[in-house]
Amino acid sequence: MSHLKSFMEEAKKVTDRVNKIKLRKYLNADALFSTLRNGFDKIDDHRKGKVEISLTDALMSGFAVFSLKDPSLLAFDERRRKGPLNLMTIYGIGKIPCDTSMRDILDGVDPNDLRPLFKDAFRQLQRGKVLEKMTFMEGCYLLNLDGTGYFSSHVRHNPACMEKVRRSTGEITYYLQMLGAAIVHPDHKEVIPLCPEMIIKQDGTKKNDCERNAAKRFLAHLRREHPHLPLIVNEDALSSNAPHIGDLETHNIHYILSVKPTGHKYLFQYVETASGAGETTDFIITDKDNSDIQHCFHIKNNAPLNKANEDVRVNFLEYREENTATGKIKRFSWITDFTITKENAMQIMRGGRARWKIENETFNTLKNQGYNFGHNYGLGKKNLSVVFVMLMMLAFLVDQIQQLCCPLFNALWKEWRTKRSLWEKIRYWFHGFIYKSMEHLYRTLLGWIPIDLR
């Protein structure tokens, strides 16, 4: 009896501790699910006549696939058949489509109709003052842009697929890509993804799309949806060209863009000549945490971008990180529209080096931490693959907001250490028991709270 009493007392302490965890009103999983469902309700159904399953239920079901990190639509369909109640109570789905019906319904959805959902979730971050912690420099947010592929096949394709022909054999590769965008900060692991721009064959064209054109469309959408958001775009060296810089200036967006000696020879030669004439600024800062690390800066403001665009003036920063103990040297270089000084050079460097977060914290997370980015959930005849990618990015956005704002989510993550382990545990409990809400599931999982649906 003493052992039982001790166990019960300890269980009560755990339950009391879990019950004390408070959630942000609009920035928890259930509130965000409700926000998305309300957004889906506003999308006009492309189908005519009487329908058996509403478009909102189909979209919310597709979102649930990625929210629960189901590895396939068949796995989701198994959940639908054997234990549908949690999909109804937690995700608010009235009638759950089978995998075939989901594909048929979502294939006809215009991906542009999903754009407002990203803004709706983003607005909750602004409303809750959470976005302020992501401010990077001069009141601006650092926005990383980069392209990545998510579908490739030698056989399967649809009208949106781009084509690559191997000259030696004539073999055709069909592929789809997207331009990803995420607000990042060097001091935070979390990223805030914005609505991506798909790099796909555009309606009415025979030519392949490209990252350059996608970026042009993305910036136009971005400024229409967030007209006053102060931003610094951070991109690779392919984006350091006059037309793209012109687009950024048109939309009142600052930039930190990588440049390479091989692709920007005229710029580097200009800076070298200026350095020989004593017209550059050079200084070294010893790292405050490791005296073996030297931060070496080489600055030239008001330099021409290239010979063909000498009127496009940029500010150049070359940076070396030297380890005096090992002799190892890392080199980076960027151009920016900020006037570079000794006071802000370190911050600009940190922003430029944070570009890896779009690859590591975004694309690699989507590929390796349960979202199955790159897995073909369905190509469809029209928009299915694009719609699935958009729903996946919405699920990723909700998860990142929880990571930023939800103490329950972070307590669970700490308990199971990796995201993959956490998703597996959530799926197991989701499949085996009944819950009123995702909060109920989280609290149960964290504290073994008895399930009570009264």
C-alpha positions as CSV (number, residue, x, y, z in Angstrom):
1,M,0.0,0.0,0.0
2,S,2.9,2.4,0.8
3,H,4.3,1.9,-2.7
4,L,0.9,2.6,-4.3
5,K,0.4,5.7,-2.1
6,S,3.9,6.9,-3.1
7,F,3.1,6.3,-6.7
8,M,-0.2,8.1,-6.5
9,E,1.5,11.1,-4.8
10,E,4.2,11.3,-7.5
11,A,1.6,11.0,-10.2
12,K,-0.4,13.8,-8.7
13,K,2.7,16.0,-8.6
14,V,3.3,15.3,-12.3
15,T,-0.3,16.0,-13.2
16,D,-0.3,19.3,-11.2
17,R,2.9,20.4,-12.9
18,V,1.5,19.6,-16.4
19,N,-1.7,21.4,-15.6
20,K,0.1,24.5,-14.6
21,I,1.6,24.9,-18.1
22,K,-0.4,27.7,-19.8
23,L,-0.9,28.1,-23.5
24,R,-1.0,31.3,-25.6
25,K,-4.6,31.9,-26.6
26,Y,-4.1,32.2,-30.4
27,L,-0.7,30.5,-30.7
28,N,-1.3,26.8,-29.8
29,A,-2.1,23.9,-32.1
30,D,-5.8,23.9,-31.6
31,A,-6.2,27.7,-32.2
32,L,-4.0,27.4,-35.3
33,F,-6.0,24.4,-36.6
34,S,-9.1,26.5,-36.2
35,T,-7.5,29.5,-38.0
36,L,-6.6,27.2,-41.0
37,R,-10.1,25.6,-41.1
38,N,-11.7,29.1,-41.2
39,G,-9.4,29.9,-44.0
40,F,-10.2,26.8,-45.9
41,D,-13.9,27.6,-45.5
42,K,-13.4,30.8,-47.5
43,I,-12.1,29.0,-50.6
44,D,-14.8,28.5,-53.3
45,D,-15.3,24.8,-54.2
46,H,-14.2,24.2,-57.8
47,R,-16.7,21.3,-58.1
48,K,-20.2,21.9,-59.4
49,G,-23.4,20.5,-58.0
50,K,-24.0,18.5,-54.8
51,V,-20.8,17.1,-53.2
52,E,-20.5,14.4,-50.6
53,I,-17.3,15.7,-49.0
54,S,-16.8,19.4,-48.5
55,L,-13.7,21.1,-49.9
56,T,-12.8,22.2,-46.3
57,D,-12.9,18.6,-45.1
58,A,-10.7,17.5,-47.9
59,L,-8.2,20.3,-47.4
60,M,-8.1,19.8,-43.6
61,S,-7.6,16.1,-44.2
62,G,-4.6,16.8,-46.4
63,F,-3.2,19.2,-43.8
64,A,-3.7,16.5,-41.1
65,V,-1.6,14.0,-43.2
66,F,1.4,16.4,-42.8
67,S,0.5,17.6,-39.4
68,L,0.6,13.9,-38.1
69,K,3.6,13.1,-40.4
70,D,1.9,10.2,-42.0
71,P,4.4,8.6,-44.4
72,S,1.8,8.0,-47.1
73,L,-1.9,8.6,-47.9
74,L,-2.4,4.9,-47.4
75,A,-1.2,5.3,-43.8
76,F,-3.7,8.2,-43.3
77,D,-6.5,6.1,-44.9
78,E,-5.8,3.3,-42.4
79,R,-6.2,5.9,-39.6
80,R,-9.5,7.1,-41.2
81,R,-10.9,3.6,-41.3
82,K,-9.8,2.3,-37.9
83,G,-10.0,5.4,-35.7
84,P,-11.6,8.5,-37.3
85,L,-12.8,10.2,-34.1
86,N,-9.7,12.2,-33.3
87,L,-9.6,13.5,-36.9
88,M,-13.0,14.9,-36.2
89,T,-12.4,16.2,-32.6
90,I,-8.9,17.6,-33.1
91,Y,-8.9,18.7,-36.7
92,G,-12.6,19.5,-37.0
93,I,-13.1,17.2,-40.0
94,G,-16.8,16.4,-40.6
95,K,-16.4,13.7,-43.3
96,I,-13.0,12.2,-43.9
97,P,-12.2,11.4,-47.6
98,C,-10.5,8.2,-48.6
99,D,-7.1,8.6,-50.2
100,T,-8.5,8.4,-53.7
101,S,-11.2,10.9,-53.0
102,M,-8.7,13.3,-51.4
103,R,-6.5,13.2,-54.5
104,D,-9.5,13.8,-56.8
105,I,-10.8,16.7,-54.8
106,L,-7.5,18.4,-54.1
107,D,-6.2,18.1,-57.7
108,G,-8.6,20.8,-58.8
109,V,-7.8,23.3,-56.1
110,D,-6.0,26.5,-57.3
111,P,-2.8,26.7,-55.2
112,N,-3.1,30.5,-55.1
113,D,-6.3,30.0,-53.0
114,L,-4.1,28.6,-50.2
115,R,-1.8,31.7,-50.1
116,P,-4.0,33.6,-47.5
117,L,-3.7,30.7,-45.1
118,F,0.0,31.6,-44.6
119,K,-0.8,35.2,-43.9
120,D,-3.6,34.2,-41.4
121,A,-1.1,32.2,-39.4
122,F,1.6,34.9,-39.7
123,R,-0.9,37.5,-38.4
124,Q,-1.2,35.5,-35.2
125,L,2.5,35.8,-34.7
126,Q,2.3,39.5,-35.2
127,R,-0.7,39.8,-32.9
128,G,1.1,37.9,-30.1
129,K,4.2,40.1,-30.4
130,V,6.3,36.9,-31.1
131,L,7.7,38.2,-34.4
132,E,9.6,40.9,-32.5
133,K,12.2,38.4,-31.2
134,M,13.1,37.6,-34.8
135,T,14.0,41.2,-35.6
136,F,17.6,41.1,-37.0
137,M,19.0,44.5,-38.0
138,E,17.7,48.0,-38.1
139,G,14.2,46.8,-37.4
140,C,14.2,44.4,-40.3
141,Y,13.6,40.6,-40.5
142,L,16.1,38.4,-42.3
143,L,14.3,36.5,-45.1
144,N,16.2,33.6,-46.7
145,L,15.2,32.6,-50.3
146,D,16.4,29.5,-52.1
147,G,15.2,26.9,-54.6
148,T,14.9,23.2,-54.2
149,G,13.4,20.3,-56.1
150,Y,10.6,18.1,-54.8
151,F,9.6,15.8,-57.7
152,S,11.6,14.0,-60.4
153,S,10.7,11.1,-62.7
154,H,11.5,9.7,-66.1
155,V,8.0,8.4,-66.6
156,R,5.3,10.2,-64.6
157,H,4.5,13.8,-65.4
158,N,1.7,16.3,-65.8
159,P,1.3,19.7,-67.6
160,A,3.1,21.6,-64.8
161,C,6.2,19.5,-65.0
162,M,9.4,21.0,-66.5
163,E,11.5,18.9,-68.8
164,K,15.2,18.1,-69.0
165,V,16.5,16.2,-72.0
166,R,19.7,14.3,-71.9
167,R,21.5,15.0,-75.2
168,S,23.3,11.7,-75.4
169,T,20.2,9.5,-75.1
170,G,17.2,11.8,-75.6
171,E,15.9,10.6,-72.2
172,I,13.5,13.1,-70.6
173,T,13.5,13.9,-66.9
174,Y,10.3,15.5,-65.6
175,Y,10.7,17.6,-62.5
176,L,9.1,20.2,-60.2
177,Q,10.8,22.7,-57.9
178,M,9.8,25.5,-55.5
179,L,11.3,28.7,-54.2
180,G,11.3,28.4,-50.5
181,A,11.2,31.5,-48.2
182,A,11.7,31.7,-44.4
183,I,12.3,34.4,-41.9
184,V,15.4,33.4,-39.9
185,H,17.6,34.7,-37.2
186,P,21.2,33.7,-36.4
187,D,20.4,33.3,-32.7
188,H,17.2,31.2,-33.1
189,K,16.7,27.6,-34.4
190,E,13.2,28.3,-35.4
191,V,12.3,29.6,-38.9
192,I,9.0,31.2,-40.0
193,P,8.2,29.9,-43.5
194,L,6.2,32.2,-45.8
195,C,4.2,31.0,-48.8
196,P,6.5,29.4,-51.3
197,E,6.5,30.1,-55.0
198,M,6.4,27.1,-57.2
199,I,8.9,26.7,-60.0
200,I,6.7,24.9,-62.5
201,K,5.7,25.3,-66.1
202,Q,3.3,28.2,-66.1
203,D,-0.1,28.0,-67.8
204,G,0.0,28.8,-71.5
205,T,3.8,28.5,-71.8
206,K,6.0,25.8,-73.4
207,K,9.2,27.0,-71.8
208,N,10.5,25.8,-68.5
209,D,10.1,28.1,-65.5
210,C,13.2,29.2,-63.6
211,E,14.2,30.4,-60.1
212,R,14.7,34.0,-61.5
213,N,11.1,34.2,-62.7
214,A,9.8,32.6,-59.6
215,A,11.6,35.2,-57.4
216,K,10.1,38.0,-59.4
217,R,6.6,36.6,-58.8
218,F,7.4,35.9,-55.2
219,L,8.4,39.5,-54.5
220,A,5.2,40.8,-56.1
221,H,3.1,38.4,-54.0
222,L,5.1,39.2,-50.8
223,R,4.6,43.0,-51.1
224,R,0.9,42.6,-51.9
225,E,0.4,40.4,-48.8
226,H,2.9,42.2,-46.5
227,P,3.2,45.7,-47.8
228,H,4.9,47.2,-44.8
229,L,7.0,44.3,-43.5
230,P,10.6,45.4,-43.2
231,L,12.8,42.8,-44.8
232,I,16.4,41.9,-45.7
233,V,16.5,39.2,-48.4
234,N,19.5,36.8,-48.0
235,E,20.3,34.7,-51.1
236,D,23.1,32.9,-52.9
237,A,25.5,34.3,-55.6
238,L,23.1,33.4,-58.5
239,S,20.8,36.2,-57.2
240,S,23.6,38.9,-57.3
241,N,22.5,40.3,-60.7
242,A,21.2,43.7,-61.7
243,P,17.6,42.7,-62.6
244,H,17.0,41.0,-59.3
245,I,18.6,43.8,-57.3
246,G,16.3,46.2,-59.3
247,D,13.3,44.1,-58.2
248,L,14.3,44.2,-54.6
249,E,14.7,48.0,-54.7
250,T,11.3,48.3,-56.5
251,H,9.7,46.5,-53.6
252,N,11.7,48.4,-50.9
253,I,13.5,45.3,-49.7
254,H,17.1,45.4,-48.4
255,Y,19.5,42.6,-49.3
256,I,22.6,40.7,-48.4
257,L,23.6,38.6,-51.4
258,S,26.5,36.3,-51.7
259,V,29.1,37.0,-54.4
260,K,31.9,34.8,-55.8
261,P,35.2,35.7,-57.4
262,T,34.5,33.4,-60.4
263,G,31.1,34.9,-61.1
264,H,31.8,38.5,-60.2
265,K,35.3,39.1,-61.5
266,Y,34.9,42.7,-62.4
267,L,33.6,43.5,-58.9
268,F,36.5,41.7,-57.2
269,Q,39.1,43.3,-59.5
270,Y,37.5,46.8,-58.7
271,V,37.8,46.1,-55.0
272,E,41.4,44.9,-55.3
273,T,42.4,48.0,-57.2
274,A,40.7,50.2,-54.6
275,S,42.5,48.2,-51.9
276,G,45.9,49.0,-53.6
277,A,45.0,52.7,-53.6
278,G,44.1,52.6,-49.9
279,E,40.4,53.1,-50.5
280,T,39.1,50.1,-48.6
281,T,38.4,49.6,-44.9
282,D,40.2,46.7,-43.2
283,F,40.1,45.6,-39.6
284,I,40.3,42.5,-37.4
285,I,38.2,41.5,-34.4
286,T,39.2,38.8,-31.9
287,D,36.3,36.5,-31.1
288,K,34.9,37.3,-27.6
289,D,34.4,33.6,-26.8
290,N,37.4,32.0,-28.5
291,S,40.7,34.0,-28.7
292,D,42.0,31.7,-31.4
293,I,39.3,32.9,-33.8
294,Q,40.0,36.1,-35.8
295,H,37.3,37.9,-37.7
296,C,38.9,39.7,-40.6
297,F,36.9,42.3,-42.6
298,H,37.6,43.9,-46.0
299,I,35.1,46.6,-47.0
300,K,34.4,48.7,-50.1
301,N,31.3,50.8,-50.2
302,N,29.9,52.2,-53.5
303,A,31.3,49.6,-55.9
304,P,29.9,48.8,-59.3
305,L,28.1,45.4,-59.6
306,N,29.7,44.5,-62.9
307,K,31.1,46.1,-66.1
308,A,27.7,46.0,-67.8
309,N,25.9,47.6,-64.9
310,E,28.4,50.1,-63.5
311,D,25.5,52.3,-62.5
312,V,24.3,49.7,-60.1
313,R,26.3,50.5,-57.0
314,V,26.6,48.0,-54.1
315,N,28.5,47.8,-50.9
316,F,31.0,45.0,-50.7
317,L,32.1,42.9,-47.7
318,E,34.8,40.2,-47.8
319,Y,35.2,38.2,-44.6
320,R,37.8,35.7,-43.4
321,E,37.5,33.6,-40.3
322,E,41.0,32.6,-39.2
323,N,41.7,30.0,-36.6
324,T,45.2,30.8,-35.3
325,A,45.4,27.4,-33.5
326,T,44.6,25.2,-36.5
327,G,45.5,27.5,-39.4
328,K,42.0,26.9,-40.8
329,I,40.5,29.8,-42.8
330,K,37.0,30.3,-44.0
331,R,36.2,32.9,-46.7
332,F,32.9,34.6,-47.5
333,S,31.9,37.6,-49.5
334,W,28.6,39.6,-49.9
335,I,27.1,42.7,-51.4
336,T,24.4,44.7,-49.6
337,D,22.5,48.0,-49.9
338,F,23.5,48.9,-46.3
339,T,26.4,51.2,-46.0
340,I,29.0,49.0,-44.3
341,T,30.8,50.3,-41.2
342,K,33.0,48.9,-38.5
343,E,30.0,49.0,-36.3
344,N,27.6,46.9,-38.4
345,A,30.1,44.7,-40.4
346,M,29.9,41.9,-37.9
347,Q,26.0,41.9,-38.0
348,I,25.9,41.9,-41.8
349,M,28.4,39.0,-41.8
350,R,26.2,37.0,-39.3
351,G,23.2,37.6,-41.5
352,G,25.0,36.5,-44.6
353,R,26.3,33.3,-42.9
354,A,22.7,32.5,-41.7
355,R,21.8,31.7,-45.3
356,W,22.4,28.0,-44.5
357,K,19.3,28.0,-42.4
358,I,17.0,27.9,-45.5
359,E,18.8,24.6,-46.4
360,N,19.4,23.1,-43.0
361,E,16.5,24.3,-40.8
362,T,14.0,24.3,-43.6
363,F,14.6,21.9,-46.5
364,N,16.6,19.3,-44.6
365,T,14.0,19.4,-41.8
366,L,11.2,18.8,-44.3
367,K,13.1,16.0,-45.9
368,N,14.5,14.2,-42.8
369,Q,12.2,15.0,-39.8
370,G,9.0,13.3,-40.8
371,Y,7.4,15.7,-43.3
372,N,8.6,13.4,-46.2
373,F,9.3,16.3,-48.5
374,G,10.2,14.8,-51.8
375,H,7.9,11.8,-51.4
376,N,5.3,11.7,-54.1
377,Y,1.9,11.8,-52.3
378,G,0.3,12.2,-55.7
379,L,1.2,14.1,-58.9
380,G,-2.4,14.5,-60.2
381,K,-3.5,15.8,-63.6
382,K,-3.6,19.5,-62.5
383,N,-2.5,20.9,-59.2
384,L,-2.3,17.9,-56.8
385,S,1.4,17.8,-56.1
386,V,1.6,21.6,-55.6
387,V,-1.4,21.6,-53.3
388,F,0.2,18.9,-51.2
389,V,3.5,20.9,-50.9
390,M,1.5,23.9,-49.8
391,L,-0.3,21.9,-47.1
392,M,3.0,20.5,-46.0
393,M,4.4,24.0,-45.7
394,L,1.4,25.0,-43.7
395,A,1.9,22.1,-41.3
396,F,5.6,23.1,-41.0
397,L,4.6,26.7,-40.2
398,V,2.2,25.5,-37.5
399,D,4.9,23.3,-36.0
400,Q,7.5,26.2,-36.0
401,I,5.0,28.5,-34.3
402,Q,4.5,25.8,-31.7
403,Q,8.2,25.5,-31.2
404,L,8.4,29.3,-30.8
405,C,5.3,29.7,-28.5
406,C,4.0,26.5,-27.0
407,P,5.5,25.3,-23.7
408,L,3.6,22.0,-23.9
409,F,5.1,21.2,-27.3
410,N,8.6,22.1,-26.2
411,A,8.2,20.0,-23.0
412,L,7.3,17.0,-25.1
413,W,10.1,17.6,-27.6
414,K,12.6,17.8,-24.6
415,E,11.2,14.6,-23.2
416,W,11.6,12.6,-26.5
417,R,14.7,14.5,-27.7
418,T,14.2,14.3,-31.4
419,K,11.3,15.4,-33.6
420,R,11.0,12.0,-35.3
421,S,10.6,10.3,-31.9
422,L,8.0,12.9,-30.9
423,W,6.0,12.5,-34.1
424,E,6.0,8.7,-33.6
425,K,4.8,9.0,-30.1
426,I,2.0,11.5,-31.0
427,R,0.9,9.2,-33.9
428,Y,0.8,6.2,-31.6
429,W,-1.3,7.9,-28.9
430,F,-3.5,9.6,-31.6
431,H,-4.3,6.2,-33.1
432,G,-4.9,4.4,-29.8
433,F,-6.9,6.8,-27.6
434,I,-9.6,9.4,-27.9
435,Y,-9.0,13.1,-27.2
436,K,-11.0,16.3,-27.2
437,S,-8.1,18.5,-28.6
438,M,-4.4,18.5,-29.5
439,E,-3.8,20.2,-26.1
440,H,-5.6,17.2,-24.4
441,L,-3.3,14.8,-26.3
442,Y,-0.2,16.8,-25.4
443,R,-1.1,17.0,-21.7
444,T,-2.0,13.3,-21.6
445,L,1.3,12.4,-23.3
446,L,3.3,14.6,-21.0
447,G,1.6,13.8,-17.7
448,W,-0.4,10.6,-18.3
449,I,-3.6,12.5,-17.5
450,P,-6.7,10.2,-17.4
451,I,-8.8,10.7,-20.5
452,D,-12.2,12.2,-19.7
453,L,-14.4,13.3,-22.6
454,R,-17.2,14.7,-20.3
